[in-house]
Amino acid sequence: MECGKAFSRKSHLRQHQRIHSGEKPYKCSEYGKAFTHRSTFVLPNRSHTGEKPFVCKECGKAFRDRPGFIRHYIIHSGENPCECFECGKVLKHRSYLRWHQQTHTGEKPYECSECGKAFCESAALIHHYVIHTGEKPFECPECGKAFNHRAYLKRHQRIHTGEKPYVCGECGKAFTHCSTFILHKRAHTGEKPFECKECGKAFSNRADLIRHFSIHTGEKPYECTDCGKAFIRRSGLTRHQRIHSGEKPYERIECGKTFCWSTNLIRHSIIHTGEKPYECNECGTASSRSSSLTHHQRMHTERNPASAGEEGRPFTRAQASVNIQELLLGNDLLNVTSEENLLREETSYMASDHSYQRETPQLSSL
């Protein structure tokens, strides 16, 4: 007795005991891979031999396994659809209905003999089992990359063909993969199915929820190997490491100056464009920096302290960010002032705002 599990037939017990003994009597002559059970050996082996023993008598189409054949035969049988009494979903075949109902009952009768993972359908178990065999029979003729399922190969081949079969009905944008198409559609619908159990905040995709959840756990899994500083997100670590490496990937084409972060490039670009997004609500004087506007507005508040309410406050970062985004989207970034004006603007800025690194409009990228 290894685990105490009981079986109705002796043959089933013998099959089960191979999990404990490690015996794998069924060996693939093509790759030399061994299997514990005959059923798991036969199906993958058919991908080598091309054998398709299940033939449709109506149209002659052949299939590698029985579930595939049954699913196909419904086309010819015209069998009456079956309705799920739990959710009202209509299915073409009674066997489909039984599989579907397992989603409500939680029943998973098909168990992987290698790892114990259970599935509602035998087809799902077969699909899963390839992970253990390591078999990748579907090879891309363009680049040679191999896949364990035909569907994965088809999806990969779109990289070579440029095919984008998923088209958004709202904006016409096309996508290579269904998953990215679904994420895009949520931008139009506003759907956010992934909700944080701690605070109730919702997200359109699972990755954003996982990143958000680290705020509650306090976990900072991304640690800098140079100084030990830790970050919640990998992108934060990547930006930080530029301090150590000296990498400056953001370059201003007009003058060749480079920067570690995109926000610094945006700040610098204002020198070239002459844009002054920070405007005083009192007198209309405009500034290229929020700190310069704050300094200017002190003159108004000192002269008239009673007016230092809403009208005396500087623009917020969000307001400034909108102005800068309009600047960038309008291609004003490409307009370059004359060399004389550029020098005058930069000299003026350095005199009025010595705190170059302080308050900055935040943009994620150019």
N, C-alpha and C positions, 0 to 999 in steps of 0.2 A: 504493500500500500504506500504510494507516494503522496497522494493528495486527498484521497477519500472520495473522489468524484465517481458517481455510479452511472452505469450504462445499461440499456435494455438488451444489447447484443454483445456477444463476445468479440466480434470483429471490430465494433466501435471502441471497445476497451483496448484492443491491441493497437489500433490506430492512435488512440490517445496516449498510450504509454511511450510512443516514439518521441513525444515532447520531452519526457523525462530522460529517456535513453540517448536522445540525439540521433537516433537511427534515421537515415534518409536513403531508403532502398531504390528510389526511382531517379535514375540519372539521365540527363539530357545528352544525347550523343553529339549534338551540335556544339554546345558550349561546355559540356562537362558538369553543369550545375546539377546538384542533387536535391530531391524533394522528399518531404516526409510522407505525403499522401499522393495516391495515384491521380486523384481528381485535379489537384493543383499542378501536377506534372503534365497531364494530358493537354490542358488548355493552352499554356504557354508554348508547348511543343508544336501545337498546330500552327503557330505563327511562323515557324521554320519550314514546316512541311507544306503549308498552304492548304492543309486538309480542311474541308468544310462538309461534314457528314450530314448536316440537317438541310434537306432540299425541299423547297416549296413545290408542291404538286401542281399548283395553279399556274405559276409563272416560271418555275425552274431556278429561281434565285436560291443560292446556297449560303449557309451560315455556319460559323465555327462552333457556336454553342446554342443550346435549346432556348434560353431566354430571348436571344436575338431573333430566332426563328418564330417564336410565339408572338413577339411584338409585331413582326412583319405580317404574320398571317391574318391579323385583325383587318387589314386592308381588304382582303378577299372575303372574309367571313361575314362582314356586315353585322357583326354581333351587336345586340342592343347595349347601349351604354349603361354603366352602373353608377349610382349616385351615393356619395358618402353621407351617412345620416348625421355625422358630426359637424361637417362644415358645408355640405351641399355641393361639393366638387363632383363633377361628372367625369367618369373614366370610361374608356372604350371596352375594357375587358375586366372580367371578375377578378382575375389574378392581379391586375393593376390595382383594383380596389383593395384587395387584401394587403398589398404592399403599402398602399397609401394609408390605410387605417393604422398601420404600425407607427406612423408619425404621431398619431393621437395616443396610442396605448404605450408607446415607448419600447415596444418589443423589438429586439434585435437578435433574431435566431441564427444568423450566419456569423460564426466566430472564426477569426484567423487563428490557425493552429500554431503560427510562429510567435505572435505577440499577444494573442488573446483579445484583440480589438474586435468588437461586434458590429454588425451591419444589418439594416432592414432587408436588403435585397442581396441575392447571390451575385448579381452583376457588380454590385459595389464591392463585394469581397474580392472578386476576381480582379477588379480594377486596382484595389489596394495591394493585392498580393505581389504585384510586380515590384513593389518597393523592396521586398525581401529577396527576390530572385536576382535583382540588379539587371535584369534583362532590358535592353533598349533596342528593339528590333526595327524601329522606324527611323530611318536615316534621311537627313536632308540632302538631296542631290546637288544643291548649290554649294554648301559649305561643309558638309560631312557631319554636322552635329546630329547626335542620336537622341531619341526620345522613347520613353516607355509606353506611350499611348499615341495612337494615330491623331487624336484631336490636338495634342500638344504640338505635333509636327505641323499640322495644318495652320495652327495659330502662328507658329514660328515662320512659316514660309511667306507670310504676309510682309515680313521685313524685306524680303527679296523682291516680291511682286509689287509692293507699294499699295496693295489692296486695302481699302478702308470701308468695310461693308456696313458699319454702324453709323448711320447719319441722323443727326439731331433734327427733329421736325420743327423746332423752335428757331434755331439760328443757322441750320444747314451745315454745321461743322461735322466732319467725318472722323471716325476713329478706327484704329486697327483692331482693338480688343473690346469685348463686351463690357469688361469690368471698368475700363476707363470711360466708356460711354455712359454707363449707369451713374458713375460719380459726376459726370458732366451734367446729366439731366437734373440732378439734385440742385444744381446751381439755379436752374429755372423754376423748379417746383418749391424750393426752399425746404425740402424734406431733410430731416436730421434724425435718422433712426437710432443712432448710437448715443445713449444717454448715460451720463455719469451718475452712479448710484449714491455718491457722496453729496453732490451739490445740485444735481438735476440739470446741469448744463448739457446741451445736446450738440452732436457733431454729425456731419454728413458722411464721414468715413471712420473706420475703426482705428486707423493709424493716428488720427488726431485725438481720438478719445484716449488711447494709450499714452500719448505724449502728455495730455492734460492731466491724467490720473497721477502722474508723478508729483504734481503739485501737492496732492493730499498725502501721499506716502513720504514725501521729502527725499525720495530716492534720486541720486545723481550718479547714474552709472558710467558716465563718460568722463574719465579722469585724464588730465594732462600728464604725460610721462616726464615732462621737463620740470614742472613746478608743483604738481600734485593738485592743482585746482580742479574741482569737479563741476560737471554741467548736467542739466536735465536732458538736453538734446545733443545729438551728435553734431548738428550744425553749429551750435554754440561752441563746442570744443574746436571744430574746424576753424571758426573765425578767430578764436583765442590763440591757436597755435601759430598763427601768422606773426604774432608778436615775437615768438622765439625764432621762427624760420626766416623772418624778414620778407616773406612773400608779399607782393603788392600786385594783385591781379587786375585791379581797376585802373585803367589808364585814360587820361584825357587826350584825345587825338591831336587837338590843336597845339598843345604845348608840351606833350609827352610826359607830363607829371603823373606819377603813379601813387596808388593808395591801397591800404590794407582792406578797407571796408567801403562798400558802395555809398554809405551815408557821407563819408568824407569826400568822395568824388562829387557828390551832389552839392555839398557845401562849396567846394572849389569851383564848380561849374557856374555858379552865380556870378563869379568874378568876370567870366567871359561874356555871359549873356547880358549883364547889367540888370538882371531881374531883382526887384526889391519887394518881396512878398509881404513884408511886415509893415503895415500902415497904421499910423497914429489916428485914433478916432477923434482926437481933439482938433488937430490942425491939418491932417492929411499928409504929414511928412512920412516918407517911405524909407525903409531900411532893408539892407540885405541880410541882416542878422537879428534874431529876436533879442539878443543881449543889447544891441545898439538901440533898439526900440525902447526897451526897458529903461536904459540910461536916459534917453530923450524924454520919456514921459515923466521922469522925476521932476523935470523943470515945470511941468504943468501942475503936478501935485504939490510942489513946494510953493508955487504962486497961489494956488487955490486948493487947499486941502479938502474942502467940502465936495469938490468935483471928482475926488479920487474914488468914485464908485465904479459902476459897470463901464462907463465911458472912458475911464482912466486906465482900464486894464489893457495890457498888451494882447495881441492875437495869441490864441492857443497854438500848440504844436500841430494839432489836427488841422486848424485853419491854414497854417503855413504849408502843411503837407499838401493840401488840396491845391494851393497856388502853384507849388513846385511841380506837382503832377501835371497840372494844366500846361505848365511851361514845357515839360519834357514831352508830353503827348503832342503838343503843337509843333514839335521839331524846332523850337526856338533854341534848343541846345546846340544846333548846328551854326547859329549865327555868331560870328566872332567879331568883336569890336576891333578897331584899329590898334596897332601896337602902342600908340601914345595914350589912347583912352584906357587900354588895359592896364598900363603901368600906373596911370592916375587912379583908377578904381582900386587896384590892389594896395597902393600906398594909402589911400583914404581909408580903406577897410582896416589895415593894420594899425592905423592911428586911432580909429574909433572903437575898435573891438579887439583888445589885446587877449581876451580870453577865448581863443580860437576853438578850444575843445569843448566849451560848455554848450548850453541849450542849442539843440540841433533838430530840425524837422526830421522825423524818423520815416524812412521808406525802406521797404524790404529789399528792393532792387531797382535798378534803373529801368 
